[in-house]
Amino acid sequence: MGDLDKSVHRRERDPYENIVTGRIERDKKAQDEGYADARKAAKSQIFAALVSYFKKVLSSLSTEGKEKGAFLLDEGPLIDSILAFRNVLKILSIEDRSHHPEFAQQMSELWHKLVDDCNSIQGQTGVSIEGLAKIKFFISQVMHYPPGEDHTLGYYFDEFAGKTWIPFPFMDMLKELHEEHLTNPATSTLSNWLSLLNEMLATR
C-alpha cells in the first residue's frame, strides 16, 4: 500500500487548548476592584450623610437661640453696656443719687455708650432680630420718660452728657424715679426697666 492509500487520521483536539488561564485572575481582580469601588462609594455616602446631619443640628441650635432672642458673642460691647446701665439703675432704686452730679454724669455717659453700641450692631449680619428689638424697646422707654413731656429723660441724657453741671429738671426726674420705686417697688418704672434688662441678659 502506497503512501497515498494510507488513511489520514485527524489528530485529536486538545480539550484544554482554548482555555486561557489568565482569565480567572483577571476576572477575580476586576471583581475585587468593583468591591473596593463600592466600599469607597458607601463610605462617601455615609460621610456626606453625617456632614448633612451635623449641619442640620448646628442650624437648629442657631435658630433656637435666635428664636429666644439670644444675643450673640459678637455683641460683647453691647452686653457690657447693658450690665453697666443696669447697675446704675439698681443704685438709683436703692439710694437717692439725684443730687449727686458725678452719678448723673456717669449715668448720662453710660446711656450714650448703650445707644452707640446698639446702633453699631444694627447693620451686622446674624444679629438676633428679637434681641435687638428688645434693647431698642428699652431705649425708647427711657428716652420718652416721663410720657408726654417735651423735655424727657432722653433729652437730658443727650444734651448734658459730660457736662460739669446738671439741670434741675434732670435731677428731679431721677428723684422721682427713686421715690416711685420706694413706694411701689413691684410696679415702679425702675422695676420695669430692670426687668427688661434682666430678660435680655438671661437669654444670652
Sequence and secondary structure as in RCSB ss.txt:
>XXXX:A:sequence
MGDLDKSVHRRERDPYENIVTGRIERDKKAQDEGYADARKAAKSQIFAALVSYFKKVLSSLSTEGKEKGAFLLDE
GPLIDSILAFRNVLKILSIEDRSHHPEFAQQMSELWHKLVDDCNSIQGQTGVSIEGLAKIKFFISQVMHYPPGED
HTLGYYFDEFAGKTWIPFPFMDMLKELHEEHLTNPATSTLSNWLSLLNEMLATR
>XXXX:A:secstr
  GGGS        TTTT  THHHHHHHHHHHHHHHHHHHHHHHHHHHHHHHHHHHHHHHHHHHHHHTT   GGG
HHHHHHHHHHHHHHHHHHHS  TT HHHHHHHHHHHHHHHHHHHHHTT TT  HHHHHHHHHHHHHHHT STT S
S HHHHHHHHTT SS  HHHHHHHHHHHHHHHH TTTSHHHHHHHHHHHHHHT 
